[in-house]
Amino acid sequence: MRTGSLARGGTLQAARVKGEPNKSLITASLGDAYDLEWVNIANPDADPQVYFVPDASGLAAGPFVQAYDQGALRMSRGEGAWYFERKMYFVDTSTGRDSGGRPGRGDGAVWELDLGAMRLKAVFVSGSAIAGNNPDNITVSPRGGVLLCEDGGGVADEFGFGDRLMGLMPNGSTYIFAKNNVNLTPQDIASSGKKVAPEDYRDNEFAGACFDSKGHTLFINIQTPGITFAIWGPWARGTL
């Protein structure tokens, strides 16, 4: 694909698990894997409509209705996506079950799609908020390391309370890369020159993680009150 290709148009498609129409992936286990095929969406601009599927009902997007009618798979809350070396990484922010056992209301998962084999695999499934508290945005470093931005409203761990940046290990475990510790006092606001309220922002999400083209610097935002950080290596000493 070349720059400008998307402007020429194309065909919207949705994924379907081979041999398992309407496969639900709103709960998952680490290592779950499926072969995919694709169905065409005839009207990408179709209006939302009331639609009923297991464990969820109500107003659904028009493209989803067309996809599901053709047996497409279903995730709970698809958010971040990233391409790296013939693989796509997708985040489902609420894969799993909540404390009441309701599916699709858990702590999240990461799926890896091998574009050559069209094989989808769960490479991370959070078993608790400590392991991963509703990951949202995702990025992959030029060295192949996966980094997740949490959007769960903060979690208390050994470093205190706050949302986090979580690194993903090849075996599906995670580690804390950074933590939101932004708790602004009136003095902090005055010295920064910003016009924001002095309050505790530790429950606000990291977002927009990406590396520069040479892989030297990681840029990351805290969505509210709006702060951008630049973080540099040496990355070769770790998984990123």
N, C-alpha and C positions, 0 to 999 in steps of 0.2 A: 504494500500500500504506500502511495506517495502522498505528500502534502497536498491537500485539496481534494483528495479522493472522496471524502464523505459528502462534499458539496454536490457531487454528481448523483447522489442517491444510491439506494440499494434495497435489499429485502430484509425486513425485520423478522427475526426467527426466535423461537423459544426452545429450550432444551427438554428432551423427553428421555427417560431411562428406557433402554431397550428391553422389551419383554415385560415391563412393569409400568403400565399406563397410570398416570396420576400418582406417581410415587411421591410420598411425603417425606421430606428431609428435615422437618421441623424438630425432630429429635434425631440424634446421631451418636455413633460411637467412633472413637479414634480408629482409623484404618478402613472404615466403610468405603467401598469402591463400587462404581457403576459405569457401565458403558453407555454413552449418550448418542442420540440422534437428534435431528432438528426438524421442527415444524414451522411452516410459514404463517405469518400473521397478515391476513389479507387487508385489514384496515387498521393501521397503526394509530389513526386519529379517532377511533371509536370512543364514544362517550362511556363514562362509568355506568354501571347498572347494578341493581341488587342481585346478588349471586350467593349461592350456598355451597360451601365445601366443608368437609369434616373439620371440626374444631375451630371453625371460623365462618362467619356469615355476615352479610351486610353489603355495603357498597364496594364494588370491585372495579378496577381499571378495565377499560374495554379490551386492550391487548391481552390482559391476563385471562379474561373470559374466553377469548378466541383460542388462546394457547391451551387452557385447561380442557376445553371441549375436545381438543385433539390429543389429550393424554399427557400434556406437559407436566413436568415435575413441579413441586412446590417447595419453596423455602419460607421461613418465617418473616425475616426482616433483612433482606439483602441490602448491603450498604457498600462498603469499600471494595474496590477491584484494582488489580495491578497485573500488568504483563511483564514477564521476564523469561527470555530464552525459551520460546515455544511453550510456555506455560502461563495460564491465567490463574490468579489467586482471587477468590471471592470470600467476603466475610458475610456470614449470617449472624447479625448482632444478638439474636435471641434464640438460637438453637437450644433445645433442652427443655427441662421442666422447672417450674417454680416450686416453692415450698408446699404448695397445694397440689402438686402433681399435674398441673395443666401444661400440655405440650405447647412448644413454640413460645415459651415465656422464660427461657433459661438464660444462661450466662454467655452463650455464643459459641461460634465455631469458625474455622477457616477451611475452605475447600480449595484443592488444587486441581486444575483441569489440564491434562496433557493434551495439547492441541494436535499432536501427531496421531495419538491412539484414540482420542476423544474419550479418555478415561478420567472420571471424576473421583477424587479421593479426599476423605476427611483427614487433614494433616494436623488439626488441632480441634479438640472439643473440650470446652471448659467444664470442669467438674465442680467448680466453686468460684465465688467472686474473687477469692485470693489468687487462683490460677489465672483468671481472666475475667474482668468485670465488664461484660458487654463491649467487646472490641468493635470498632466502627471503621475508621480509615485504616488503610494498610499501605505499606510501601515495601519494596525489595531493593536492597543495596546492589551496587554493581558486582558485589562479591557473592550475591545470592542469599544474603541474610534477610529474614522477614521481621518487620517491626510493625506492631499494632498500636493504635490509639484507642484508649478506653473511652466509653461514653456511658458509664454506669452510675454516674453521680457520686463517685468516690467510694473507696473501700479503706478500712483500717487494717494495716499490716504492720510488720516490724518497724517500718519507717514512719508510722503515723497515718493520718487520714489524707486522702486525696485521690484524684484520677491519675492514671499512670501511662507511660509508654512501656509496652511489654515486648521483649524479644522472644522469638520462637526458635526452639531448638529442633534439630532434625528428628529427634525421637518424639516430638509432639508436646514436650514440656515447655514451660515459659520461665522467663526471668525478668526482674524489674530493671529496666534501663534508666528510667527517670520518673520523677513523681511531681505532680502539681502541688507546690507549696506556696502559692500566691495568696497571701493574707495581708491585704494592704491597709495600712494605717493612714490617718490624715497626713502624717509627716511624709510617708512614702509618696502619696499623691502630690504633695507640694513640691517635693524634690524632683519628681519626674516631669512635671509640667503637663500632665494629662488631666482631662476632665472626666473622671470616672468616680464612682462612689467608693469610699473607703470601707471595704468589707472583705469577708472571707470568700475567695474564689476557688478554693481547692476542690470543690465538687464540679467544676466546669471542665469540659472535655478538651483533650489534645486533638488537633485536626491538621490536615493538609501536609502530612509528613512527606518529604521528598529529598533525595540527594541531588547535588549538582551533577552536571554531565560527567565530570571526572571522578565522582564518588568521594571527594574530599570533605565536603560539608553537608551535614544534614540540617535542613530547615524544618522547623516545626512551629505550630501556632497553639496558643491557648485561646479558645474561641471567645471567651468572655473573661476579662474585659478587653481582649484584643491585644495579645502580645506575641511577637515573633522572635524565635531564638535561632541562632546559628551554632551548630555543634560540630567540631572537627575532631579527627581521630587521635592517635593512630588506630584506624579500624582493623588493621590486619591482626591485632592482638586478640580480637574476639570474634564472635560469630557474625558480626555485621561488617 
